[in-house]
Amino acid sequence: MLAKLTSKNQLTIPKAILSAYPGTEYFNVTDDNGRIVLAPVPFDNADTVRSKLADLGITDQDIADAVSWARSKSRKT
């Protein structure tokens, strides 16, 4: 099956493929020796999210700081 890249760098995944992953909204995208690989991310599992954040070295304080920064920027506009 083909998927076309749009001018906004978006891909439409064929319905026949997505039907195997009902309810999936997010996919992890990786490069594997010249191949683009999509893997469904089960965000209904909080432990998966926490594990990914830990792998990236993102702490609770980093998140609090980011939220604080974003809120301060939105008040100025």
Buried (B, 14 or more C-beta within 10 A) or exposed (E): EEEEEEEEEEEEEEEEEEEEBEEBEEBEEEEEEEEEEBEBBEEEEEEEEEEEBEEEEEEEEEEEEEEEEEEEEEEEE
